[in-house]
């Protein structure tokens, strides 16, 4: 039933859960072909494209999200990820803030802190990290970003302590050690 968009979209989600990203990408593309304004399929299609290195497709899909549902969580997730991964940190910040306001999650605090650190906004990054650690005291990424912050502030003992804590919480030791090279 090639015209049954809901069925195809659901199959695409199953493919994603199975790790069959190429099949999911194809199915989400089929839904978009039938309904070019399908927000959910645009989100998943663009996200798969982004992580596959196809920035042209990701940008096109996310531009539709931005125009069709500018205030949706899908749009904020898509654009915060796109902009932060492509080092457009200033553009990512409002989307991370919106995500934190609507559904605060550790990864949004970490993403926002990463953008702020990249822009040299150390005070803002410190506040973001502190707020995130209050809610998620066992998040490895937040400790990693606090280690980066402390390193940037030349508080090396504190940076090493935070990096060690991040490793204990599951951060890759190589990623933590790279902070001090």
Secondary structure, DSSP 4 states (H G I P E B T S, - for coil): -TT-HHHHHHHHHHHHHTT-HHHHHHHHHHHHHH-TT-HHHHHHHHHHHHHHT-HHHHHHHHHHHHHH-TTSHHHHHHHHHHHHHTT-HHHHHHHHHHHHHHH--HHHHHHHHHHHHHTT-HHHHHHHHHHHHHH-TT-HHHHHHHHHHHHHTT-HHHHHHHHHHHHHTT--HHHHHHTT-
